[in-house]
Amino acid sequence: MDKADILFSTTLINLLQGVVRKEDNAEIWNTIRSQQFRIDEYMEKIGLSLVIDDEGGFAFLKQRDDDVLPHLVKKQPLTFRMSLFLALLRNEINEYDSGSGEGALVIREEEMVRRMKPYFPDVSDEVKFTNSIDRCFSKALEMKILVPVKDNEYEYEVQPVLRRFIDAEWLSEFNRQLDKYMEENGLTVKKEEEAKEDESV
């Protein structure tokens, strides 16, 4: 196998393993761009299609909706906690997009713990609850939805690929179900400005 074949095969393997980010490996990314049609043709045989987002700088494989082959890309059911975690991140992106939208959207661990806590009013063990949010971070890192900020182990950049994983339709339905859950349990979540005012008192 020559160098070009090795690079092509390595690129296919990387795509089969998950999301490929432009900034992680320029050589792999350039192969995806230059061999886009060859990759798509190859993946079509096993029921997958290549998705490339040049603006976001990422690529991934998705299952073809009309394919009758067994699914290689399995849809894993998300827990309520993980769904909430992703929905809050997606809402953050929406607010970020409606603002300046410049630079990278960065979140801190303590922010997400604070934002998720009102949805779990019966928390009696703070350490256990924080550890459960840490597991959400680990899953999001595995999905390459989050990437650690260099030289800061408590901050993460939210990746554009989240827009693909959590689309507007999913988010709208989840927010509707979440509002119903909050109402049924008599829960309310303060706006960020109100929370900051309380903390300053």
Disulfide bonds with the S-S distance in Angstrom:
none
